[in-house]
Amino acid sequence: MQIVPDGAHALRRLAALAADRAAPFRDMTGHWAIRYVSYAYEKGYTSGTGADTFSPDDKASAKMYLTFLLRALGYNDKAGD
Protein backbone atom coordinates (compact mmCIF):
# COMPACT_ATOMS: atom_id res chain seq x y z
CA MET A 1 0.00 0.00 0.00
CA GLN A 2 1.38 3.38 -0.98
CA ILE A 3 0.77 6.34 1.33
CA VAL A 4 0.21 9.60 -0.50
CA PRO A 5 0.87 12.78 1.51
CA ASP A 6 -1.93 15.29 1.83
CA GLY A 7 -1.65 18.57 -0.05
CA ALA A 8 -0.45 20.67 2.89
CA HIS A 9 2.32 18.19 3.70
CA ALA A 10 3.42 18.12 0.08
CA LEU A 11 3.51 21.93 -0.11
CA ARG A 12 5.59 22.19 3.08
CA ARG A 13 8.01 19.64 1.70
CA LEU A 14 8.30 21.51 -1.58
CA ALA A 15 8.82 24.79 0.29
CA ALA A 16 11.64 23.23 2.27
CA LEU A 17 13.33 21.97 -0.88
CA ALA A 18 12.65 24.96 -3.11
CA ALA A 19 15.16 27.44 -1.80
CA ASP A 20 18.77 27.35 -0.79
CA ARG A 21 18.69 28.57 2.76
CA ALA A 22 21.62 29.07 5.03
CA ALA A 23 21.23 27.53 8.46
CA PRO A 24 23.13 29.24 11.27
CA PHE A 25 24.56 25.87 12.29
CA ARG A 26 28.22 25.22 11.43
CA ASP A 27 27.72 21.44 11.60
CA MET A 28 25.12 21.45 8.79
CA THR A 29 27.48 22.45 5.96
CA GLY A 30 27.12 19.87 3.20
CA HIS A 31 24.62 17.76 5.16
CA TRP A 32 21.80 16.17 3.16
CA ALA A 33 19.15 17.67 5.48
CA ILE A 34 20.37 21.28 5.44
CA ARG A 35 17.31 22.55 3.56
CA TYR A 36 14.91 20.86 5.96
CA VAL A 37 16.79 22.09 9.03
CA SER A 38 17.04 25.61 7.61
CA TYR A 39 13.30 25.60 6.91
CA ALA A 40 12.56 24.39 10.45
CA TYR A 41 14.86 27.08 11.86
CA GLU A 42 13.17 29.82 9.81
CA LYS A 43 9.76 28.68 11.03
CA GLY A 44 10.94 28.62 14.66
CA TYR A 45 10.56 24.86 15.06
CA THR A 46 14.17 24.43 16.15
CA SER A 47 16.93 26.52 17.64
CA GLY A 48 19.61 23.85 17.51
CA THR A 49 21.51 22.04 20.22
CA GLY A 50 23.90 24.93 20.85
CA ALA A 51 24.56 28.50 19.81
CA ASP A 52 25.80 27.42 16.37
CA THR A 53 25.25 23.65 16.28
CA PHE A 54 22.36 21.40 15.35
CA SER A 55 23.98 17.96 15.85
CA PRO A 56 22.31 16.44 12.78
CA ASP A 57 23.70 12.94 13.27
CA ASP A 58 22.63 12.62 16.91
CA LYS A 59 19.38 10.92 17.81
CA ALA A 60 16.55 13.23 18.79
CA SER A 61 15.22 12.62 22.28
CA ALA A 62 11.50 12.30 22.96
CA LYS A 63 11.62 15.80 24.49
CA MET A 64 13.22 17.25 21.34
CA TYR A 65 10.71 15.51 19.08
CA LEU A 66 7.78 16.73 21.13
CA THR A 67 9.17 20.28 21.11
CA PHE A 68 9.41 20.20 17.28
CA LEU A 69 5.88 18.88 17.03
CA LEU A 70 4.31 21.37 19.44
CA ARG A 71 6.10 24.32 17.86
CA ALA A 72 4.90 23.20 14.42
CA LEU A 73 1.36 23.12 15.81
CA GLY A 74 1.71 26.71 16.97
CA TYR A 75 2.60 26.35 20.64
CA ASN A 76 5.26 28.69 21.99
CA ASP A 77 7.41 27.22 24.75
CA LYS A 78 9.08 30.58 25.33
CA ALA A 79 5.65 32.06 26.16
CA GLY A 80 4.86 29.24 28.59
CA ASP A 81 2.52 27.23 26.33
Secondary structure, 3 states (H helix, E strand, C coil): CCCCCCHHHHHHHHHHHHCCCCCCCHHHCCCCCHHHHHHHHHHCCCCCCCCCCCCCCCCCCHHHHHHHHHHHCCCCHHHCC
